[in-house]
Structure formats: structure tokens, C-alpha cells
Amino acid sequence: MAGATLSILVITYNRPKDTLELLQTLQSQNEIDKYLGEILLLNNNSTESYKEVEDFINNTPELKVNYIHHFENLGVARGRNYLIPLAKHPILVTLDDDFLLPDQNSLKKIAHFFDRPEYQKENTGAITFNVFYTENNQRQITAFPHKNVNKYQDKEWFFTYYFIGCANVIKKEVFEKTGLYPEDFFYGMEEYDLSYRIIEAGYTLGYDHSVIGMHKESPLGRVPHNDKIAMLWYNKSKVAWRYLPNKYYYSTAIMWSLQYLLKTKMDLKGFFKTWKKVTRIPKVVIPQKIGNKAMEYLKSVEARLWY
């Protein structure tokens, strides 16, 4: 098959050097004229200079970069929602600005992802690929789309229940059925929200090991601040309440509260403050429970639903 034409979506904020390196790895891809339709690059009102990036774009017309310097920082979800309607091609590739594609055949492989018979048969709408840390070449566990890493990490491909934000491929038609990313998430878990809607819409989610991406995020983790852990706890609980049977909301809220205490070294002030917000979720979040078929799919791919 000829392979699909790709729209690549990148949001950047104060990472001009990383963004330049990403564009350079895209420039080095084989047959970009055949597979690359465009690059949509959104500068989220960075305060650092992007002159080097802008010069590179002007001198590299084959990348077909639509560079947008927005007047405000839209964040992740709003930024993606700004770009998605602008995309002109059927397959959308979302990459973080600190991401690299060292294999020069990456775009060719991505363009043929949905040709896999299993993905066609099961109507796969989104695929995550293989992510490693640039710093030490070890797998980035937080960018692996299944919680049972030991069982799934050596598989060439599999169906799963969520996709990863830093590197994913989604059919544009999916957004026409599910809507865009949720904008009521300040940080974290927006991919889970969209994943459940994708599954409810009759699509499956996949993982494909053939494209390896390198992520510059520190493998040691930027040790999470208390506010970050609190947002993850709140958002995961909100997703569970919105889409899953109520028992999973309660188990998620409890398990993540324990995680909060562990990660913040017993920050009781933040603990009680966040619990107050979490207990209000049933009063302020309208349920959109997924149906039996979607639940059967989640169980068939061994989704971790309890927390």
C-alpha cells in the first residue's frame, strides 16, 4: 500500500534547541516528500527566542512547516485542540517538542501503521509507539501504554486501553466522532479521558514497537511537586467517575490518596485539601458512562481500572 499522508503536530514552550533538533530529525527522514504532508508547530507564547528555529524553517521548505506563534500559552489540551482542526491530512502524529525519531524510516513506518490487518479488522483509531529515554536508552515506563509492563513490553504489537501523549498517531476521523481533548484538565490524564471516548466510539487502541522514539525527559523524573501529584489524583478520579462504573471512582480516589501521601512524604495539608475537591467530583462532573461493549473491551485488554 502507498501509506497515509501525515500531519505532524508539535506544541512547544521555551524549548527552542529541543524543537530545532526535532525538526532536524524529521528533515533526515527518508521519503519525506511521499509521507509528510505538513508540520503544524505551535509556539505557546514562549519567552525564549526561537530565531534559530524560525531560520531553519525558512531554509527547509520541504518540511512544510506551518509555524504559529500564539499570543497566549494555551497549555497542552487547548494547544492540541487548536491544531487538530487545522490539520489537512488523515493521520495525525503528535510529538512532544523534546522528542526525537532517530530511525530515518520512522515516518514511512508510521504512514503504514494502520495497514496492519489486525488494526484494520478491529478498527484501531490510535497507536502509541516505542519510547525510550535519550539519556540512558532505557524504556520510559511512563510512556508505555499498559500498566502490566512486564507482560507486554516485549510484544511487537498489542491492543490496549490508553494512548501516550508524547508520541501518538490518531486518525483524524476519530476526533470527528469523539470530539477533541478535554479542556477541564489543567495537567495530566487528558489522554485517559479521550481514550475512553475513542473506545466508546467503537475504535480500539494499539501499540506498535516498530517505531522507536527517544524522549529527553529525565529518567530520574523531575521529582513531582505536591501540586502535580494532587492534580493527577484529582484528574484520574474525575475520569473514573465520568466514564467507569462508580466503584472504580471510589477505588481510584482511595488508592491515589495513598499514593499522594507516599509521594509527598505525608503532606497532610495538601491531602485534606485535595480530598475535599475529589469528594465534590460527583456533584460537579456529569457522568458519561461507557457502555457494556466498551467495558468488555477494557477487560479483554487487561485494563487496570481500580486506580
N, C-alpha and C positions, 0 to 999 in steps of 0.2 A: 504494500500500500504506500501511497505517496507521503502519508504523515500529515498531521494537522499543522496549521499555521498558528504561531504562538504570540500572544500578548504578554509581555513580562511587566509585572507591577512591582515597583520598589518605592518604599517610603523612607526618607532619610531625615535625620535631625542631628546636626553637629558632628557628622562623621564624613567629612569630605575625602579624607585619604582612603578610608574603607570603601566608600562609594566609587571612587576612581578605580580602585583595584578590582571591584566587582565588574565595572564596565569593561575593564581591560580583559578580564577572563571571558566575558561574553564576546568581546571582539575576536578573541582567539578561537572561538568555536568553529568547527568545520561546517560548511554549507549553510552559513547564516542567512544567505540570500534566499535559500529554499525554505527554511523553517521559521526564521524570525520575522514576524510581521511588524512589531513595534516594541519599544520600551517606554513605559509610562513612569517617569521619575518625578515623584512629588517631594519637594523640599518643604518640610514642615516648619517654615519660618525660622530656619537656623540662624544663630547669631555668629557662627563662624563663616569665613569666606569660602565660597565654592568656585572661585575663579578657575582653579585647575580643572575641576570637573566640567565647568562650562566651556573652557577652551578645548578640552578633549572631545566633548560632544560636537562642537562646531567643526572639529577636524576629522570626525569619524561619522560621516553621513550614512554609512552602511548599517549603523546600529539603529537608525530611525528613532532617535530618542525624542520624545515629547517631554521637555523639561518644564515643570511647573513650580515656580517659587510662590507658595501660598502666603497670604498676608497674616495667617494665624497658624498656630500649631493645632492641627486637627486631631492629634493622637493617632492611635493605631486603627481602631474600628472606623472612625469617621474618615480617616485618610483613605482606607481601603474602599469605603463606600463612595468616596469622591472619585476614585479612579475606575472602579468597575464599570460604571455606565459609559465611560469614555473609551473603553477597550473595543477595538474593531474586529477582533478575531475570536474564533470559537473556543479556544483553550487559553485559560488564564493561569500564568505561572507567577506565584507570589514569592518573592525572595526578600529576606532582611538585607539591609544595606551593609552588614558586616559578614556577608556570605560569599563563598567562592565556589565555582564549578571547575575544578582542575582538569577533569576529563574533557577533551576537546570534542567528544561526540555526545556530550550531555544533552544539548538541545535536540539533536537527532533522536536520541533515545526517548526524551520527554514527548516529542512530537508523535511518537509511536506507542506511548503508554497505553492508550485506550484501544489499541489494536489487539491486545491480548484477548484470546477467545473467552477466557473466564470472566474478564471485566465486561466484555460485550454481553455475555449471557446473563450476568447478574446486574446489568445496568449500573456500573460503577460511575459515580459522579465526581469523586475527588480522590486523589492519590498523594501520599506522602513519600518522599524518598529518603535515602540513607544519609544520615547526618553524623559527622564526626567533628571533634574539636580540632581547630587548627593548631593549637598549642602542643598537643601531645598525641594526636592521631587516634585518640580513643573515642568510642561511640558516645554520643551525647544522649544519655538516658532520658533526659527531659525532652528530647526531640524525637523520641521513639514512640510510635502511635499505638502502643499497647502496654499495659501495666505488667503483664507477665513477660518480662524481657527475656528471662532465661529460656522460656519455651519457644519464643518467636524470633529471636534476634538472628538466628542462622537460616531462616527461611528466605527463599528467593522472593516470594510474594505471599500475601495473605489478605483476607478481608478483616476489617477492624471496625472500631466504633467511634473514633475521633481522628481528626487530622491535626497536623502540626503547623503553627502559624509561620514559622521562619522559612519554611520551604514546602510549598504545596502546589498541586496542579488541579484546577477545578474547571469543569465545563461551564462556559458562560450561561448555558441554558438552565443550569441548576439554580442560579440566582433569580431567574425569571419565575421559578416555581416556589422558591423558599423565601425570597426577599434577601436583603443584604445583612451585613453583620449587625448585631445588636449594639446600639449606642448608649445603653444604660449601664455599660461596664467601663469603669474608669481604667482598670488594669486587670487583665487575666481572665481566663475561662471563656472568652468570647468564641473561641473555636469549638468548645463543647456545645455551646448554645446553637451555633449554626450546624454542627454535626448532627444533632438530634433532629433538626428540621430537615436536613438532607435525607436522613434515613426515613423519616415520616413521609417524605415526598416520594418514596419508592426507589431511592438510589441506595447503592452500597458504597462503602469507603474502602480504599485499598492502600497497600504498602508495596513498593517495588524497590528492591535492593540495587537495581542495575545502575542507577544514577547516584553517585556519591557526592555529597556536598560537604564543604568544610566551613565550620562556624567559628567565628573568632570569640564568641562568648567564653568567658573564663570557665574552665572545668572545675575550678575550686568554688565557682559560684560567687557572685557578688553577694556576700553574706546578707541574707534578706533583712531588711528593716522590719520593725514590728508592724508598721502600717501596711507594708506589702503583704505580709502573711495574713493580716486581718482582711485585706481585700480579697485574697484568694479564698479564704474561709467563707466570707460572705457571698462571693460570686458563685462558688461551687454549690453552696446551699441554695442559692437562688435558682440555678439551673436545675437542680434536683427537684425543687418544688414546682417549677414551671412545667417540666416535661415528664417526670417519672412518678410512679405511684408514691403516695405520701410517706410510706415507710422509709424510702430512700432519702427523703428530705431530712427526716429525724436522725437517721444513722449518719448521714453526711455532716449535719450540723454538730453532732456529738463528737464524731471522730476527728473532724477538723479543729474543734475546740481543744482537744488534747494535743493535736499537732501544734497549735498555736502556743500552748504553754511550753511544749518541748523546744520549739524553735526560738522562742523569745525569752527563754530562761525564767519562766514563771512571771511574766508581766501581767499581774492581776488587774491593774487598771485598764489596760487595753483589752484584756479578756472579758471583763464585765461590760465594757463599752460596746464591744463587738457582739457579744451575746444579745444585748438589748436590740441591736439592729437585726440580727439574724432571726430573733423571735418575732419580729414585725413583718418578716417576709410574707407569711400567709395573708396578711392584711393589705399589703401594698402591691404584690405581684400577682397578676392574673394568670391562673393555670392554663396551659395549652397542652394537656397530657397527650403523649403519643399513643397510638393505637396498639392493638394486640399484635399485629403483624410486625410492627417496628420493635416491640418488646421481644418477640420471638427471634428477630434478627440479632438483637443485642445479646441475648443469651447464647445464640448459636456461635457468636464470635468471642464468647467468654469475656464480655464486658464486665469491668469492675464497677458495680453500681452502688455499693454500700457506702462509699466515701470518695 
